[in-house]
């Protein structure tokens, strides 16, 4: 089971804070550092000092880390034109020496679009499908050839399809709870299917849908990685769990029901139950980015039991 650190910087984090977490992620043996792609805080958080851009952040981290994978859960398709995003991701992949992964979603948080003057189209899923075809098509175009695409939402004419990523194939992540279109899109374009904040039962059901869609598309279901994203709150004892839950404004019982919370033994047991659904990778949503001791505990008492 791979454990990856997943951050939500829109809730309040500077680049320096994210750098500290990324360096701890690397030093403590976690597989990857991922971040959300949002420009506005959610809930009661003050969001200070303000938003950081996902791909600018990852570009910086690409030069300041050496081993960990870097990526997004999920880049909002509404924020960037697909041709521009293909250039950005390819460049950051080069900067990292081939450690980047692209999680791409349709975009959903209308309030942040209003706050920063970003168009919020109605037909987001159809746009996402074209974006995936364009981005993967640009990267797959052989050097010296050009790429042309004629879609309903986007048109590219004789693109040189440059630059190329360092990796032969940048892993593409697609996720979500949709019962039909999401599994179909994952079967067509994804290297990994991610299910955020889902129960064991929902995970098993959705992974089954994706596997069925892959078979229907003529692809082996085992070609995909299946993963979950879950909030994490671990403590050496009940008091430490309660303190960490309070720091992120959550209740212990709710976190135990809907996330990975409790003692290391409890969390290891629950991760094992997610593994039984077919999940082989967990993105640990860390909400208190100043609590690096939390990461140390997870590394020494949870991750060490999963290898």
PyMOL commands that set and color helices and strands:
alter all, ss='L'
color gray80, all
select helices_A, chain A and resi 9-11+15-27+54-64+82-96+110-116+124-140+181-189+200-216+221-223+238-247+252-258+264-276+292-305
alter helices_A, ss='H'
color red, helices_A
select strands_A, chain A and resi 2-7+32-35+69-72+75-76+100-105+147-150+155-159+171-175+192-196+225-234+260-262+281-286
alter strands_A, ss='S'
color yellow, strands_A
deselect
rebuild
show_as cartoon
